[in-house]
Amino acid sequence: MPPLLKNWDTKTWIASDNYIHSFNRFLTKSIKLNSKSRILDIGCGRGKILGTLSSQLKLTNKPLGIDIINHKDKDKRISFQRTDALSFFKQNKETFDLILIKQTIHFLKMNEIKKLLFLCNKSLNKNGVIFILNLDSYKNELPTFSLMDKKLKDSFKRHQKIFFLISQIFTTVNIRKFEFNVKISKQKYLDLIKQRYISMLLSFSNKQISNGIKEIDHKYDKVLEFKDKLICFILKK
């Protein structure tokens, strides 16, 4: 995995209370969960979504989050393990009602994704669900500069390969879409670009980032308004 992956989970709108509550409403409307549900979040970051969901559902079993980065400010309402997904499943003996993989599966190689999906399926309870989310390629509104846009389109081609792999492994695949209305100052967004807030920016040089910031500054108004769109695959045994 990229050495700069620690930059992922930067405090963007995704870390806001509005986003977290909106996403959890979407999640609980999409699948049935209750206070006894056992939940695993693969690539949990700081665990704020999982922690908020735990409070909302009053979970009796502390939800489990795994990530290769141990953030200092991770949510205390979750059980956290610093590990990668494949290593976790080598020793895991628990089963889950929900396995959440939000905007992280694309970091893996295709053979690793295939192995992970089989391991997740094996670790589901009878009526358990795997919830996989990635950026939605259809009419994506993310503000970009030209080089970033090219990188984004290339990543969407790989996403399609991942989605095809999913459809080959699982006979029951439901597709839903999640959208969140973002309103952010251009200056704040430029700061996020500088911090490489999204994984596709990790490989860019400082000069490429600097040129991209100038391009966005010229291209957009002082306030950016757009929809952050995710496509969701709900997988069952």
C-alpha positions as CSV (number, residue, x, y, z in Angstrom):
1,M,0.0,0.0,0.0
2,P,1.2,3.6,-0.6
3,P,3.5,4.9,2.1
4,L,1.6,8.2,2.2
5,L,-1.7,6.4,3.0
6,K,-1.6,8.1,6.4
7,N,-2.8,11.2,4.6
8,W,-6.1,9.4,3.9
9,D,-9.0,10.3,6.2
10,T,-7.9,13.9,6.3
11,K,-10.6,16.0,8.1
12,T,-12.8,16.9,5.1
13,W,-16.6,17.1,4.9
14,I,-16.5,13.3,5.3
15,A,-15.5,13.9,8.9
16,S,-18.4,16.3,9.6
17,D,-21.3,15.4,11.8
18,N,-23.7,16.2,9.0
19,Y,-22.0,13.7,6.7
20,I,-21.7,11.0,9.3
21,H,-25.4,11.2,10.3
22,S,-26.4,11.4,6.7
23,F,-24.4,8.3,5.8
24,N,-25.6,6.3,8.8
25,R,-29.2,7.1,7.9
26,F,-28.5,5.8,4.4
27,L,-26.8,2.7,5.9
28,T,-29.6,1.8,8.3
29,K,-32.3,2.3,5.6
30,S,-30.4,0.0,3.3
31,I,-29.9,-2.9,5.7
32,K,-31.5,-4.1,8.9
33,L,-29.4,-3.6,12.1
34,N,-30.3,-3.7,15.7
35,S,-28.6,-3.4,19.1
36,K,-27.2,-6.9,18.9
37,S,-25.7,-6.5,15.5
38,R,-22.0,-7.3,15.1
39,I,-20.2,-4.9,12.8
40,L,-16.7,-4.8,11.2
41,D,-15.4,-1.8,9.4
42,I,-12.4,-2.5,7.1
43,G,-10.3,0.6,6.6
44,C,-12.1,2.5,9.4
45,G,-9.8,5.5,9.6
46,R,-10.6,7.3,12.8
47,G,-13.8,5.2,13.3
48,K,-16.2,8.2,13.6
49,I,-18.9,6.6,11.4
50,L,-18.7,3.3,13.3
51,G,-18.6,5.1,16.7
52,T,-21.6,7.2,15.9
53,L,-23.5,4.2,14.6
54,S,-22.7,2.3,17.8
55,S,-24.3,5.1,19.9
56,Q,-27.3,5.4,17.5
57,L,-28.1,1.6,17.7
58,K,-26.9,1.2,21.3
59,L,-24.8,-1.7,20.3
60,T,-24.2,-4.3,23.0
61,N,-21.2,-5.6,21.1
62,K,-18.5,-2.9,20.5
63,P,-18.1,-2.6,16.8
64,L,-14.7,-3.6,15.4
65,G,-12.6,-1.3,13.1
66,I,-9.4,-2.3,11.4
67,D,-6.9,0.0,9.6
68,I,-3.2,0.0,8.9
69,I,-2.9,3.5,10.5
70,N,-3.4,4.0,14.2
71,H,-4.8,7.5,14.4
72,K,-4.3,9.2,17.8
73,D,-7.9,10.7,17.7
74,K,-9.7,7.5,16.7
75,D,-13.2,7.0,18.2
76,K,-13.2,5.4,21.6
77,R,-16.6,3.8,21.0
78,I,-15.0,1.1,18.8
79,S,-12.6,-1.7,19.2
80,F,-9.6,-1.0,17.0
81,Q,-7.0,-3.3,15.5
82,R,-4.0,-2.0,13.6
83,T,-3.8,-4.5,10.8
84,D,-4.6,-5.1,7.1
85,A,-7.7,-7.0,6.1
86,L,-6.1,-10.2,4.8
87,S,-3.9,-10.5,7.9
88,F,-7.0,-9.9,10.1
89,F,-9.0,-12.7,8.6
90,K,-6.1,-15.2,9.0
91,Q,-6.7,-15.1,12.7
92,N,-10.3,-14.0,12.9
93,K,-12.9,-16.4,14.4
94,E,-15.8,-14.0,14.8
95,T,-18.8,-13.6,12.4
96,F,-20.5,-10.4,11.6
97,D,-23.9,-9.0,10.5
98,L,-22.3,-6.2,8.6
99,I,-18.9,-5.8,7.0
100,L,-18.4,-2.3,5.8
101,I,-15.7,-1.5,3.2
102,K,-16.0,2.2,2.4
103,Q,-13.7,3.7,-0.2
104,T,-10.8,1.4,0.6
105,I,-11.1,-1.7,-1.6
106,H,-9.4,0.0,-4.5
107,F,-6.1,0.0,-2.6
108,L,-5.8,-3.7,-3.1
109,K,-4.6,-5.7,-6.1
110,M,-7.3,-7.7,-8.0
111,N,-6.2,-11.1,-6.6
112,E,-6.2,-9.6,-3.1
113,I,-9.7,-8.2,-3.6
114,K,-11.0,-11.6,-4.7
115,K,-9.4,-13.3,-1.7
116,L,-10.9,-10.6,0.6
117,L,-14.4,-11.0,-0.8
118,F,-14.3,-14.7,-0.1
119,L,-13.0,-14.2,3.4
120,C,-15.7,-11.6,4.1
121,N,-18.4,-13.9,2.8
122,K,-17.1,-16.7,5.0
123,S,-17.2,-14.4,8.1
124,L,-20.8,-13.3,7.6
125,N,-23.7,-14.5,9.9
126,K,-26.6,-16.2,8.2
127,N,-28.4,-13.0,7.2
128,G,-25.2,-10.9,7.2
129,V,-24.4,-8.2,4.6
130,I,-21.2,-6.8,3.0
131,F,-21.5,-3.1,2.2
132,I,-18.9,-1.9,-0.3
133,L,-18.7,1.8,-1.4
134,N,-16.6,3.7,-3.9
135,L,-16.8,6.9,-5.8
136,D,-19.6,6.9,-8.3
137,S,-18.3,7.4,-11.8
138,Y,-21.6,8.6,-13.3
139,K,-21.7,12.4,-13.6
140,N,-19.1,12.7,-10.8
141,E,-19.0,16.3,-9.5
142,L,-15.8,16.3,-7.6
143,P,-13.9,19.6,-8.4
144,T,-10.7,18.6,-10.2
145,F,-7.8,20.0,-12.2
146,S,-6.9,18.4,-15.6
147,L,-4.3,15.9,-14.4
148,M,-6.5,15.0,-11.4
149,D,-9.4,14.5,-13.7
150,K,-7.4,12.1,-15.9
151,K,-6.3,10.2,-12.8
152,L,-9.9,10.0,-11.6
153,K,-11.1,8.6,-15.0
154,D,-8.4,6.0,-15.0
155,S,-9.4,5.0,-11.5
156,F,-13.0,4.6,-12.6
157,K,-11.9,2.1,-15.2
158,R,-10.4,0.0,-12.5
159,H,-13.5,0.4,-10.3
160,Q,-15.5,-1.2,-13.2
161,K,-13.2,-4.2,-13.1
162,I,-13.7,-4.5,-9.3
163,F,-17.5,-4.3,-9.7
164,F,-17.4,-7.0,-12.4
165,L,-15.4,-9.2,-10.1
166,I,-18.0,-8.6,-7.3
167,S,-20.8,-9.7,-9.7
168,Q,-18.9,-12.9,-10.5
169,I,-18.5,-13.9,-6.9
170,F,-21.9,-12.9,-5.5
171,T,-25.3,-14.0,-6.9
172,T,-27.2,-11.4,-4.9
173,V,-25.9,-7.9,-5.5
174,N,-28.1,-4.8,-4.8
175,I,-26.9,-1.4,-5.9
176,R,-27.7,1.8,-4.3
177,K,-26.3,5.3,-4.4
178,F,-25.4,7.8,-1.7
179,E,-25.1,11.5,-2.3
180,F,-24.0,14.3,0.1
181,N,-24.3,18.0,-0.7
182,V,-21.0,19.7,-0.1
183,K,-20.5,23.4,0.3
184,I,-17.0,24.5,1.0
185,S,-14.9,27.6,0.4
186,K,-12.5,27.4,-2.5
187,Q,-9.6,28.3,-0.2
188,K,-10.4,25.4,2.2
189,Y,-10.7,23.0,-0.8
190,L,-7.3,24.2,-2.1
191,D,-5.8,23.5,1.3
192,L,-7.2,19.9,1.0
193,I,-5.7,19.5,-2.4
194,K,-2.3,20.6,-1.0
195,Q,-2.8,18.0,1.8
196,R,-3.6,15.3,-0.9
197,Y,-6.9,14.7,0.7
198,I,-7.9,11.9,-1.7
199,S,-5.8,8.9,-2.6
200,M,-5.4,9.6,-6.3
201,L,-3.3,12.7,-5.4
202,L,-0.7,10.7,-3.4
203,S,1.5,10.0,-6.3
204,F,1.5,13.6,-7.6
205,S,4.7,15.7,-7.3
206,N,4.7,19.0,-5.4
207,K,4.9,20.8,-8.7
208,Q,1.9,19.0,-10.1
209,I,-0.1,19.8,-6.9
210,S,1.0,23.4,-7.1
211,N,-0.1,23.7,-10.8
212,G,-3.3,22.0,-10.0
213,I,-4.1,24.5,-7.2
214,K,-3.5,27.3,-9.6
215,E,-5.9,25.7,-12.2
216,I,-8.7,25.2,-9.6
217,D,-8.2,28.7,-8.3
218,H,-8.7,30.1,-11.8
219,K,-11.5,27.6,-12.7
220,Y,-13.9,27.9,-9.7
221,D,-15.7,30.5,-7.8
222,K,-15.0,31.4,-4.1
223,V,-17.5,28.9,-2.9
224,L,-17.7,25.3,-4.2
225,E,-21.0,23.5,-4.2
226,F,-21.2,19.9,-5.5
227,K,-22.5,16.4,-4.7
228,D,-20.1,13.8,-3.3
229,K,-21.5,10.7,-4.9
230,L,-20.8,7.1,-3.9
231,I,-22.0,3.8,-5.5
232,C,-22.9,1.1,-3.0
233,F,-22.9,-2.7,-3.5
234,I,-24.9,-4.6,-0.9
235,L,-23.8,-8.3,-1.0
236,K,-25.4,-11.2,0.7
237,K,-24.5,-14.9,1.0
